[in-house]
């Protein structure tokens, strides 16, 4: 079993380059199979999620040529065959093949997707959109059979601005007949990245970055190129590491606009940083001020940064409060932080911190991706040795995290035990 071992207390100094966004690339790759022609995706991070998506592409008959950080997806020979559970369960984003295969072939069979256990995460909004476009859906245990003689544009209102539903319905609608009006959509930057690719492929989508998308269906899509945007969640994670352990730590290749909600909270906590066009230099900040954080859809405070943020709260003088509003199980890191010395009162969706707390290295377990990131931050500032198990979750979302941290002075390694 692989584990991450961290010897805490080492300052972080130097430059950390931010990789392409996980939450973009996991949708860009399925989107690429909407055409028979080749689609080139650059700035692709090396993650277990991208490898699992490549496996699904190969299963369907497609090919991916991987050169350094560039994926070329060739969907010429792809067929809509059933995607079994051993493929779909490896990552949540496997559900984007529902929209892509339905859009191109008007038929898809696959099992319910996997991913982190952070709540119920239903796909009812995705299915609602498919039905309104003209698809029929049969559910057999955890398997979905989605079929349509044709897809026809319509008006679709999302009861909640779900990122997954927004993207999945887009993938199905771009090749539908007529016009689809998709209202109350999510506005995350990753969605704009997906829309850019689809429009580069010949789709006709207007309204990117707003609450309403207008999709005029086209008969076919063609070859295209796209670059994956910088990962705002990875950037935010390293920024928080710098706030607690930085010594002129520079985070490179960031998009400041995508980090405004986080930076606003760091300002309130009196974190010491300097921001420029595409990088931020940050130092360990003494006497952090307590802060209240409530997660929300973009441009609010991102749920994916909530768990790392709780580590900062353990170091802020006074009482900080945290509330999660997106998922009902985002507290997997809290029991582990308590083991390390944090003083926290919590429920499934709220936490109150009595801080600052001195953290001590312990053996802890990553319950999910972002909980794992929080435990790495905690390990970097704890006294002694922290050993994190169940690290496959972490490797799903952070490219070369041990290597990047080692280069800036951390004592961190991945071992087999």
C-alpha positions as CSV (number, residue, x, y, z in Angstrom):
1,X,0.0,0.0,0.0
2,X,1.3,3.4,-1.0
3,X,1.6,6.1,1.7
4,X,2.8,9.7,1.9
5,X,5.3,10.4,4.7
6,X,6.1,14.0,5.7
7,X,8.6,15.3,8.2
8,X,7.1,18.6,9.3
9,X,8.6,21.9,10.1
10,X,10.5,22.7,6.9
11,X,10.0,26.1,5.2
12,X,8.9,26.1,1.6
13,X,10.9,28.3,-0.7
14,X,11.1,28.5,-4.5
15,X,8.7,28.1,-7.4
16,X,5.8,25.7,-7.8
17,X,4.3,25.5,-11.3
18,X,0.5,24.9,-11.5
19,X,-0.7,22.1,-13.8
20,X,-3.7,21.9,-16.0
21,X,-7.1,21.8,-14.2
22,X,-8.3,18.3,-13.3
23,X,-11.9,19.5,-13.3
24,X,-11.5,20.7,-16.9
25,X,-9.5,17.8,-18.4
26,X,-11.9,15.1,-17.1
27,X,-14.6,16.7,-19.3
28,X,-12.5,17.7,-22.2
29,X,-11.4,14.2,-22.9
30,X,-15.0,12.8,-23.2
31,X,-16.0,15.9,-25.2
32,X,-13.3,15.0,-27.8
33,X,-15.1,11.8,-28.9
34,X,-18.1,13.9,-30.2
35,X,-16.2,14.0,-33.5
36,X,-14.6,11.3,-35.7
37,X,-11.7,13.6,-36.3
38,X,-8.6,14.2,-34.0
39,X,-8.8,16.6,-31.1
40,X,-5.6,17.9,-29.5
41,X,-5.6,18.8,-25.8
42,X,-2.5,20.4,-24.4
43,X,-1.4,21.1,-20.8
44,X,-2.9,17.8,-19.7
45,X,-1.9,16.9,-16.1
46,X,-0.6,13.4,-15.3
47,X,-3.2,12.1,-13.0
48,X,-4.8,8.7,-12.3
49,X,-8.1,10.2,-13.5
50,X,-6.7,11.0,-16.9
51,X,-5.3,7.5,-17.2
52,X,-8.7,6.0,-16.3
53,X,-10.4,8.2,-18.9
54,X,-7.8,7.0,-21.5
55,X,-8.8,3.4,-20.5
56,X,-12.5,4.1,-21.3
57,X,-11.5,5.7,-24.6
58,X,-9.6,2.6,-25.5
59,X,-12.5,0.4,-24.4
60,X,-14.8,2.2,-26.8
61,X,-12.4,1.8,-29.7
62,X,-10.7,5.1,-29.7
63,X,-7.0,6.0,-29.4
64,X,-5.1,8.5,-27.4
65,X,-1.6,9.6,-28.4
66,X,0.1,11.0,-25.3
67,X,3.2,13.2,-25.8
68,X,4.5,14.9,-22.7
69,X,1.5,17.0,-21.6
70,X,-0.4,16.7,-24.9
71,X,-3.3,14.3,-25.6
72,X,-4.4,13.7,-29.1
73,X,-7.8,11.9,-29.1
74,X,-8.7,9.9,-32.2
75,X,-12.4,9.0,-32.1
76,X,-12.7,7.7,-35.6
77,X,-13.3,4.0,-34.6
78,X,-15.3,4.7,-31.4
79,X,-18.5,2.8,-30.9
80,X,-21.1,3.1,-28.2
81,X,-20.6,-0.2,-26.3
82,X,-21.5,-0.7,-22.7
83,X,-19.1,0.8,-20.1
84,X,-18.8,-1.7,-17.3
85,X,-18.6,-0.8,-13.6
86,X,-14.9,-1.7,-13.3
87,X,-14.3,1.3,-15.6
88,X,-17.0,3.8,-14.6
89,X,-16.4,3.3,-10.8
90,X,-12.8,4.6,-10.9
91,X,-13.8,8.2,-11.2
92,X,-16.8,10.4,-10.9
93,X,-16.2,12.2,-14.3
94,X,-16.8,8.9,-16.2
95,X,-20.4,10.2,-16.4
96,X,-19.4,12.7,-19.1
97,X,-19.4,9.7,-21.5
98,X,-23.2,9.7,-21.0
99,X,-23.6,13.0,-22.7
100,X,-20.9,12.5,-25.3
101,X,-22.0,9.1,-26.4
102,X,-25.7,10.1,-26.3
103,X,-24.9,13.2,-28.4
104,X,-22.9,11.3,-31.1
105,X,-24.6,7.9,-31.2
106,X,-28.0,8.6,-29.5
107,X,-27.3,5.5,-27.3
108,X,-25.2,4.9,-24.2
109,X,-25.0,2.1,-21.6
110,X,-22.9,2.5,-18.5
111,X,-22.9,1.9,-14.7
112,X,-23.2,4.6,-12.1
113,X,-20.0,6.6,-11.8
114,X,-17.5,6.4,-8.8
115,X,-15.3,9.1,-7.2
116,X,-14.9,10.4,-3.7
117,X,-17.4,9.6,-1.0
118,X,-18.3,13.2,-0.1
119,X,-22.1,12.8,-0.3
120,X,-25.0,11.4,-2.3
121,X,-24.0,13.3,-5.6
122,X,-27.1,12.1,-7.6
123,X,-27.3,12.5,-11.3
124,X,-31.0,13.3,-11.5
125,X,-30.4,16.7,-13.1
126,X,-28.3,15.1,-15.9
127,X,-31.0,12.6,-16.6
128,X,-33.7,15.3,-16.5
129,X,-31.8,17.1,-19.2
130,X,-31.4,14.0,-21.4
131,X,-35.1,13.2,-21.1
132,X,-36.1,16.8,-22.1
133,X,-33.8,16.4,-25.2
134,X,-35.9,13.3,-26.1
135,X,-34.0,10.4,-24.6
136,X,-35.6,7.5,-22.8
137,X,-33.8,6.1,-19.7
138,X,-33.9,2.6,-18.3
139,X,-32.2,1.9,-15.0
140,X,-31.2,-1.7,-14.2
141,X,-29.6,-1.7,-10.7
142,X,-26.7,0.7,-11.1
143,X,-26.7,0.5,-14.9
144,X,-28.3,3.2,-17.1
145,X,-29.5,2.5,-20.7
146,X,-30.1,5.9,-22.4
147,X,-31.5,5.8,-25.9
148,X,-33.0,8.3,-28.3
149,X,-34.2,8.1,-31.9
150,X,-33.2,11.7,-32.2
151,X,-32.3,14.6,-29.8
152,X,-34.3,17.8,-30.2
153,X,-33.4,21.2,-28.7
154,X,-35.7,22.4,-25.9
155,X,-35.7,24.7,-22.8
156,X,-34.1,23.1,-19.8
157,X,-34.0,24.7,-16.3
158,X,-31.6,23.3,-13.7
159,X,-33.0,23.3,-10.2
160,X,-29.4,23.7,-9.0
161,X,-26.4,25.1,-10.9
162,X,-24.6,21.7,-11.1
163,X,-21.3,21.7,-12.9
164,X,-21.7,18.0,-13.9
165,X,-25.2,18.4,-15.2
166,X,-24.3,21.6,-17.1
167,X,-21.5,20.0,-18.9
168,X,-23.2,16.6,-19.6
169,X,-26.3,18.3,-21.1
170,X,-24.1,20.5,-23.2
171,X,-22.3,17.4,-24.6
172,X,-25.7,15.9,-25.6
173,X,-27.2,19.1,-26.9
174,X,-24.5,20.3,-29.3
175,X,-25.5,17.7,-31.9
176,X,-29.3,17.9,-31.2
177,X,-31.7,19.3,-33.8
178,X,-32.7,22.9,-33.2
179,X,-32.0,25.2,-30.3
180,X,-31.5,24.3,-26.6
181,X,-31.8,27.0,-23.9
182,X,-30.1,25.8,-20.8
183,X,-30.9,28.0,-17.8
184,X,-29.5,28.4,-14.2
185,X,-26.3,26.7,-15.3
186,X,-23.1,26.6,-13.3
187,X,-20.5,29.3,-14.2
188,X,-17.3,27.7,-13.1
189,X,-14.2,28.6,-15.2
190,X,-13.8,24.9,-16.2
191,X,-17.2,25.1,-18.0
192,X,-15.9,28.0,-20.1
193,X,-12.9,25.8,-21.0
194,X,-15.3,23.0,-22.2
195,X,-17.4,25.5,-24.2
196,X,-14.2,26.9,-25.9
197,X,-13.3,23.4,-27.1
198,X,-16.8,22.6,-28.3
199,X,-17.0,25.9,-30.2
200,X,-13.5,25.2,-31.7
201,X,-15.0,21.9,-32.9
202,X,-17.8,23.7,-34.7
203,X,-20.5,23.9,-32.0
204,X,-22.6,27.0,-31.6
205,X,-22.8,27.9,-28.0
206,X,-23.4,31.4,-26.6
207,X,-23.5,32.6,-23.0
208,X,-20.3,31.2,-21.5
209,X,-19.8,32.6,-18.0
210,X,-23.5,33.6,-17.6
211,X,-26.5,31.7,-16.1
212,X,-28.0,30.9,-19.5
213,X,-26.5,29.0,-22.3
214,X,-27.9,28.9,-25.9
215,X,-26.9,25.9,-27.9
216,X,-27.8,25.8,-31.6
217,X,-27.4,22.2,-32.7
218,X,-25.1,21.3,-35.6
219,X,-25.0,18.2,-37.7
220,X,-21.3,17.3,-37.0
221,X,-18.2,18.5,-35.2
222,X,-14.7,18.5,-36.5
223,X,-11.0,18.5,-35.4
224,X,-9.9,21.1,-32.9
225,X,-7.3,22.1,-30.4
226,X,-7.6,23.4,-26.8
227,X,-5.3,24.1,-23.8
228,X,-6.4,23.0,-20.4
229,X,-6.7,26.1,-18.1
230,X,-4.6,26.3,-14.9
231,X,-6.0,24.4,-12.0
232,X,-7.4,26.9,-9.5
233,X,-7.9,24.2,-6.9
234,X,-4.3,23.0,-7.1
235,X,-3.2,26.7,-7.0
236,X,-5.3,27.4,-3.9
237,X,-3.9,24.4,-2.1
238,X,-0.3,25.5,-2.6
239,X,-1.2,29.0,-1.7
240,X,-2.5,27.8,1.6
241,X,0.7,25.8,2.1
242,X,2.6,29.0,1.6
243,X,0.5,30.9,4.1
244,X,1.5,28.4,6.8
245,X,5.0,27.4,5.7
246,X,6.2,29.7,2.9
247,X,9.4,31.6,2.7
248,X,9.1,33.5,-0.5
249,X,7.2,30.6,-2.1
250,X,6.0,31.5,-5.6
251,X,3.0,29.8,-7.1
252,X,3.3,30.1,-10.9
253,X,0.9,29.8,-13.8
254,X,-2.2,30.9,-11.9
255,X,-5.3,32.8,-13.0
256,X,-6.0,35.4,-10.3
257,X,-9.6,36.0,-11.3
258,X,-10.3,32.3,-10.5
259,X,-8.9,32.7,-7.0
260,X,-10.8,35.8,-5.9
261,X,-13.0,34.1,-3.3
262,X,-10.0,32.4,-1.7
263,X,-7.8,35.5,-1.8
264,X,-10.6,37.5,-0.2
265,X,-10.6,35.2,2.8
266,X,-6.8,35.2,3.0
267,X,-6.9,39.0,3.1
268,X,-9.3,38.8,6.0
269,X,-6.9,36.4,7.8
270,X,-4.0,38.8,7.2
271,X,-2.0,36.4,5.1
272,X,1.2,37.9,3.6
273,X,1.3,37.7,-0.2
274,X,2.2,39.6,-3.3
275,X,0.0,39.0,-6.4
276,X,1.0,39.7,-10.1
277,X,-0.4,38.8,-13.5
278,X,0.1,35.0,-13.3
279,X,1.8,34.3,-10.1
280,X,1.7,34.8,-6.3
281,X,4.5,35.0,-3.8
282,X,3.5,34.1,-0.3
283,X,5.2,33.9,3.1
284,X,4.3,32.2,6.4
285,X,1.9,34.5,8.1
286,X,2.1,35.0,11.9
287,X,-1.0,35.7,14.0
288,X,-3.6,34.7,11.5
289,X,-7.0,36.2,12.2
290,X,-10.1,33.9,12.5
291,X,-12.5,33.8,9.6
292,X,-15.9,32.4,8.7
293,X,-16.2,30.4,5.4
294,X,-19.4,29.3,3.7
295,X,-18.9,27.3,0.5
296,X,-21.0,28.2,-2.6
297,X,-21.1,27.8,-6.4
298,X,-18.7,29.9,-8.4
299,X,-17.8,32.7,-7.9
300,X,-18.3,31.9,-4.2
301,X,-15.8,30.0,-2.0
302,X,-15.2,26.7,-3.8
303,X,-16.1,23.5,-2.0
304,X,-13.0,21.8,-3.3
305,X,-10.8,24.3,-1.3
306,X,-12.9,24.0,1.8
307,X,-11.1,21.0,3.4
308,X,-7.6,22.5,2.9
309,X,-9.0,25.8,4.3
310,X,-9.8,24.1,7.6
311,X,-6.1,23.6,8.3
312,X,-5.6,27.4,8.2
313,X,-8.4,27.7,10.6
314,X,-6.5,25.5,13.1
315,X,-3.8,28.1,13.1
316,X,-5.8,31.3,13.4
317,X,-6.1,32.9,16.8
318,X,-9.7,32.8,18.1
319,X,-12.8,31.0,16.8
320,X,-13.2,30.4,13.1
321,X,-16.4,28.9,11.6
322,X,-16.9,26.8,8.5
323,X,-20.1,25.7,6.7
324,X,-20.4,23.4,3.7
325,X,-23.4,23.9,1.5
326,X,-22.7,21.8,-1.6
327,X,-22.0,18.3,-0.3
328,X,-23.2,16.7,2.9
329,X,-20.0,14.8,3.8
330,X,-17.0,17.2,3.4
331,X,-15.5,16.6,6.9
332,X,-13.4,13.5,6.4
333,X,-10.3,15.5,7.3
334,X,-11.6,16.8,10.7
335,X,-11.3,13.5,12.7
336,X,-7.7,13.2,11.4
337,X,-6.9,16.8,12.3
338,X,-8.2,16.2,15.8
339,X,-5.8,13.2,16.1
340,X,-3.0,15.7,15.2
341,X,-4.1,18.1,17.9
342,X,-6.8,20.3,16.4
343,X,-9.6,21.5,18.6
344,X,-12.8,21.3,16.5
345,X,-16.5,20.9,17.2
346,X,-18.1,19.6,14.0
347,X,-21.1,18.0,12.3
348,X,-21.3,16.7,8.7
349,X,-21.6,20.2,7.3
350,X,-20.3,22.6,10.0
351,X,-17.1,23.1,12.0
352,X,-16.1,25.5,14.8
353,X,-12.4,25.9,15.6
354,X,-10.8,26.9,18.9
355,X,-7.3,27.9,17.8
356,X,-4.4,28.2,17.3
357,X,-3.4,24.6,17.8
358,X,0.0,23.0,17.7
359,X,-0.3,20.0,15.4
360,X,1.7,16.8,15.9
361,X,2.6,14.2,13.2
362,X,0.4,11.1,13.3
363,X,-0.7,8.2,11.1
364,X,-3.8,9.4,9.3
365,X,-6.1,8.4,6.4
366,X,-7.2,10.4,3.4
367,X,-11.0,9.8,3.1
368,X,-11.2,11.6,-0.2
369,X,-9.2,13.8,-2.6
370,X,-9.4,17.2,-0.9
371,X,-9.3,15.7,2.6
372,X,-6.0,14.2,1.6
373,X,-4.7,17.6,0.4
374,X,-5.7,19.0,3.8
375,X,-3.7,16.3,5.6
376,X,-0.6,17.1,3.5
377,X,-0.9,20.8,4.6
378,X,-1.2,19.7,8.2
379,X,1.8,17.4,7.9
380,X,3.9,20.1,6.5
381,X,3.4,22.3,9.6
382,X,3.1,19.5,12.2
383,X,6.0,18.5,14.5
384,X,7.4,15.1,13.9
385,X,6.3,12.6,11.2
386,X,2.9,12.4,9.5
387,X,2.1,9.2,7.5
388,X,-0.9,9.4,5.2
389,X,-2.6,6.3,3.9
390,X,-5.3,5.8,1.2
391,X,-3.3,8.2,-1.0
392,X,-4.8,7.1,-4.3
393,X,-7.4,9.8,-3.7
394,X,-4.7,12.4,-3.6
395,X,-3.0,11.2,-6.7
396,X,-6.3,11.5,-8.6
397,X,-6.1,15.3,-8.4
398,X,-2.6,16.6,-7.8
399,X,0.1,16.1,-10.4
400,X,3.5,15.1,-9.0
401,X,2.6,16.6,-5.6
402,X,5.5,15.0,-3.8
403,X,8.1,16.0,-6.4
404,X,6.8,19.6,-6.5
405,X,6.9,19.9,-2.7
406,X,10.4,18.3,-2.5
407,X,11.8,20.9,-4.9
408,X,10.7,23.7,-2.7
409,X,12.1,22.2,0.5
410,X,9.5,19.9,1.9
411,X,10.6,16.5,3.4
412,X,8.0,14.4,1.7
413,X,8.0,11.0,0.0
414,X,5.8,8.3,-1.3
415,X,6.6,4.8,0.1
416,X,5.2,1.3,-0.3
417,X,4.3,-0.4,2.9
